[in-house]
Amino acid sequence: MMKKFLFSFKKNPELYIGLIISAFMVLLIVLGVMFSPYDPDAMDASAKFADPSINHIMGCDNFGRDLFTRLSTGGATTLLVAFFTVLIGVTFGIIVGALTGYYGGAVDEIMMRFNDAVLAFPSILLALVFISVFGSGTWKVIVSLGIVFVPSFARIVRGEFKRCKNLDYVRSARLMGASDIRIMFVHILPNTIPVLLSSTVIGFNNAVLAEASMSFLGIGVQPPQSSLGRMLSDAQAFLFSEPSYAVITGVTIALIVLGFSLLGDGLKKNA
């Protein structure tokens, strides 16, 4: 198994590069959150836009807050929002996809037509509708994005269940008296994991972009809590006077997205 895994790395550079970039960014964020001596919300007027130094390795923002600490906490917020968004999408997507793919019939038709209707609209647009109705805030963003992500995962799981439900191992389990629930979630679901895993990573990447976009527009994570999208929005006011603020924040978002995008593509090749 280990030889096969290492061999796939050699034949799949996207997986290797994506894993390195993603692990590096996550590790950097975790270390910054755990070991930074600065309060991410503590302001210091005397350190406004301070240059990088031993004390502030990335400098300070317009309120004199340590930029590395802010990026770490903002990155952690963005990643947590993306994680719980995907968790909601995958959990309910598996349930819906399993039921429709296994049973088919009228239930499948009704649920898939609803899926098609939801997928016809851009995900961020639908999330904006939910936010406008229920209000902004971290958990409302998570729930809104999570609901929007359900149809895409449901369609993937449905396709895998429709492919597997008539295979020999499923027929054998059915002849041995296994219940439908056991067949769906013990026999069929594990065989969908390779495809579902790559889709989950790609979905995570899309959730990072969606959260950053919504926070950039001011309807996502709200101050004083930091997120990468909110920081990029704040930085645009100083784009010409202090461009490093926007550049550092933008590069952080770009590296996170690039890492998980390559990782998702690599896993998709291995699926």
C-alpha positions in Angstrom: 0.0 0.0 0.0 2.8 2.4 0.9 4.6 1.6 -2.4 1.5 2.3 -4.3 0.9 5.6 -2.5 4.5 6.8 -3.2 4.3 5.7 -6.8 1.1 7.7 -7.2 2.9 10.7 -5.9 5.6 10.4 -8.6 3.0 10.0 -11.3 0.8 12.8 -9.9 2.7 16.0 -9.3 -0.5 18.0 -8.6 -1.2 15.8 -5.6 2.4 16.2 -4.3 2.6 20.0 -4.8 -1.0 20.6 -3.5 -0.3 18.6 -0.4 2.9 20.5 0.4 1.3 24.0 -0.2 -1.9 23.1 1.8 0.0 21.6 4.7 2.4 24.5 4.8 -0.4 27.1 4.9 -2.4 25.2 7.5 0.7 24.7 9.6 1.6 28.4 9.4 -1.9 29.4 10.4 -2.0 27.0 13.3 1.4 28.1 14.6 0.4 31.7 14.3 -2.8 31.2 16.2 -1.2 29.1 19.0 2.1 30.9 19.5 1.8 34.5 18.4 2.3 36.8 21.5 0.0 39.4 20.1 -3.7 39.9 20.5 -5.2 40.0 17.0 -7.6 42.8 18.0 -5.1 44.9 20.1 -4.5 48.3 18.5 -1.4 50.3 18.7 -1.5 53.8 17.0 2.3 54.1 17.3 2.8 51.0 15.2 0.4 52.0 12.3 1.8 50.4 9.1 5.0 49.5 10.9 7.5 47.9 8.6 8.4 44.2 9.0 10.8 43.7 11.9 11.9 41.1 14.4 8.9 42.0 16.6 6.4 42.1 13.7 7.6 39.8 11.0 5.0 41.0 8.5 4.6 44.5 9.8 1.4 46.0 11.1 -2.0 47.1 9.6 -3.7 50.5 9.7 -4.6 50.1 13.3 -1.2 48.9 14.4 -2.2 45.3 14.8 0.3 42.6 14.1 -0.3 41.5 10.5 1.0 38.0 10.9 -1.3 37.4 13.9 -4.3 38.9 12.0 -3.5 36.7 9.0 -3.3 33.6 11.2 -6.6 34.2 13.0 -8.3 35.4 9.7 -7.0 32.3 7.9 -8.2 30.1 10.8 -11.6 31.7 10.6 -11.8 31.2 6.8 -10.7 27.5 7.1 -13.1 26.8 9.9 -16.0 28.3 7.9 -15.0 26.3 4.9 -14.7 23.1 7.0 -18.1 23.4 8.6 -19.6 24.4 5.2 -18.3 21.3 3.6 -19.3 19.2 6.6 -22.9 20.3 6.2 -22.8 19.9 2.4 -21.3 16.4 2.5 -23.5 15.1 5.4 -26.8 16.0 3.8 -25.5 15.4 0.3 -24.7 11.8 1.3 -28.2 11.3 2.7 -30.0 12.8 -0.2 -27.7 11.2 -2.8 -27.9 7.7 -1.2 -31.7 7.7 -1.0 -32.3 9.0 -4.5 -29.6 6.9 -6.1 -30.5 3.7 -4.3 -34.3 3.8 -4.5 -34.8 5.9 -7.7 -38.4 6.3 -8.9 -40.5 9.4 -8.0 -38.3 10.3 -5.0 -35.3 10.5 -7.3 -37.1 12.6 -9.9 -38.5 15.1 -7.4 -35.2 15.5 -5.5 -33.1 15.8 -8.7 -35.4 18.4 -10.2 -35.0 20.4 -7.0 -31.2 19.8 -7.2 -31.2 21.0 -10.8 -33.1 24.2 -9.9 -30.6 25.0 -7.1 -27.6 24.3 -9.3 -28.9 26.5 -12.0 -28.1 29.5 -9.8 -24.5 30.5 -8.9 -23.7 29.3 -5.4 -22.6 32.7 -4.1 -25.8 34.3 -5.4 -27.9 31.8 -3.5 -25.8 32.3 -0.4 -26.3 36.1 -0.7 -30.1 35.5 -0.8 -29.9 33.4 2.4 -27.8 36.1 4.1 -30.1 38.9 3.1 -33.0 37.0 4.6 -31.4 35.7 7.8 -28.7 38.3 8.4 -24.9 38.2 8.4 -22.6 36.4 10.9 -20.2 33.6 11.0 -22.7 30.7 11.7 -25.3 32.1 9.3 -22.6 32.2 6.6 -21.7 28.6 7.4 -25.3 27.4 7.3 -26.1 29.4 4.1 -23.1 28.1 2.2 -23.6 24.6 3.6 -27.2 24.5 2.2 -26.0 25.7 -1.1 -23.3 23.0 -1.3 -25.7 20.1 -0.6 -27.0 19.6 -4.2 -23.5 19.2 -5.8 -22.5 16.5 -3.3 -25.9 14.9 -3.6 -25.5 14.6 -7.3 -22.1 13.0 -7.0 -23.2 10.4 -4.4 -26.4 9.7 -6.4 -24.3 8.8 -9.4 -22.1 6.5 -7.5 -25.0 4.7 -5.8 -26.8 4.2 -9.1 -23.6 2.7 -10.5 -23.0 0.4 -7.5 -26.5 -0.7 -6.4 -26.7 -3.6 -9.0 -23.2 -4.8 -8.6 -22.5 -8.4 -7.4 -21.4 -7.6 -3.9 -24.7 -5.5 -3.3 -26.8 -8.4 -4.7 -25.0 -10.8 -2.4 -25.6 -8.6 0.6 -29.3 -8.3 -0.4 -29.7 -12.1 -0.7 -28.1 -12.6 2.7 -30.8 -10.4 4.2 -29.0 -7.2 4.8 -31.3 -4.2 5.3 -31.3 -1.3 2.9 -29.7 1.0 5.4 -26.8 -1.5 5.9 -26.4 -2.0 2.2 -26.3 1.8 1.5 -24.0 2.9 4.3 -21.9 -0.2 5.0 -21.5 -1.8 1.6 -22.0 1.0 -1.0 -20.9 4.2 0.7 -17.2 3.0 1.4 -16.9 2.4 -2.4 -17.8 6.0 -3.1 -15.1 7.5 -0.9 -12.4 7.9 -3.5 -14.7 10.1 -5.7 -16.3 11.8 -2.7 -12.9 12.6 -1.2 -11.6 14.5 -4.2 -15.0 16.3 -4.5 -14.8 17.2 -0.8 -11.4 18.8 -1.2 -12.6 20.7 -4.3 -15.7 21.8 -2.4 -13.5 23.0 0.5 -11.5 25.1 -1.9 -14.7 26.6 -3.3 -16.0 27.3 0.2 -12.8 29.2 1.0 -13.4 31.3 -2.1 -17.1 31.8 -1.3 -16.4 32.9 2.3 -13.6 35.2 1.3 -15.9 36.8 -1.4 -18.8 37.3 1.0 -16.6 38.7 3.7 -14.9 41.0 1.2 -18.4 42.3 0.3 -19.1 42.9 4.0 -21.9 40.3 4.4 -19.8 37.5 5.8 -17.7 37.4 8.9 -18.2 40.6 10.9 -15.7 42.8 12.8 -14.0 42.5 15.2 -13.6 38.9 14.1 -11.1 38.7 11.3 -11.2 36.7 8.1 -9.1 36.9 5.0 -11.9 38.3 2.8 -12.6 41.0 5.4 -8.9 41.9 5.7 -8.6 42.2 1.9 -11.6 44.5 1.9 -9.9 46.7 4.5 -6.7 46.7 2.6 -8.2 48.1 -0.6 -8.5 51.5 1.0 -4.7 51.6 1.3 -3.9 49.9 -2.0 -1.7 52.8 -3.3 -0.3 54.1 0.0 0.5 50.7 1.6 0.2 48.1 -1.1 2.0 45.4 1.0 -1.1 45.0 3.2 -3.3 44.0 0.2 -0.5 42.0 -1.4 0.3 39.9 1.6 -3.4 39.2 2.3 -4.1 38.4 -1.4 -1.1 36.1 -1.7 -2.3 34.2 1.5 -5.7 33.6 -0.1 -4.2 32.6 -3.4 -1.8 30.1 -1.8 -4.6 28.5 0.2 -6.8 28.2 -2.9 -3.9 27.0 -5.1 -2.9 24.3 -2.6 -6.4 22.8 -2.1 -7.2 23.2 -5.8 -4.1 21.1 -6.8 -4.8 18.7 -4.0 -8.3 18.2 -5.3 -7.2 17.7 -8.8 -4.5 15.2 -7.7 -7.0 13.2 -5.7 -9.4 13.2 -8.6 -6.7 11.6 -10.8 -6.2 8.9 -8.2 -10.0 8.2 -7.7 
